[in-house]
Amino acid sequence: MGTAEDKDKVAEPPAKVKSVAATILGEFFETLEKEEGFGEIAPRLRKVVLEDGVFAESSVRAALFPDAS
């Protein structure tokens, strides 16, 4: 049976995985920023996802559509 300690280890990915994910997402946002029409959106989305660490739909939607609120 799993203990509380085992569950904590599973819930938190290793630092190396976070680094790989951050690198891939960072490259995605760099590419997105160069695409026409996404120059202003990409930095806001990068902040929400990479800096704030938020993946909630409402936060992502606010980054994509700031005037819709």
Buried (B, 14 or more C-beta within 10 A) or exposed (E): EEEEEEEEEEEEEEEEEEEEEEEEBEEBBEEBBEEEEBEEBBBBBBBBBBEEEBEEEEBBEBBEEEEEE
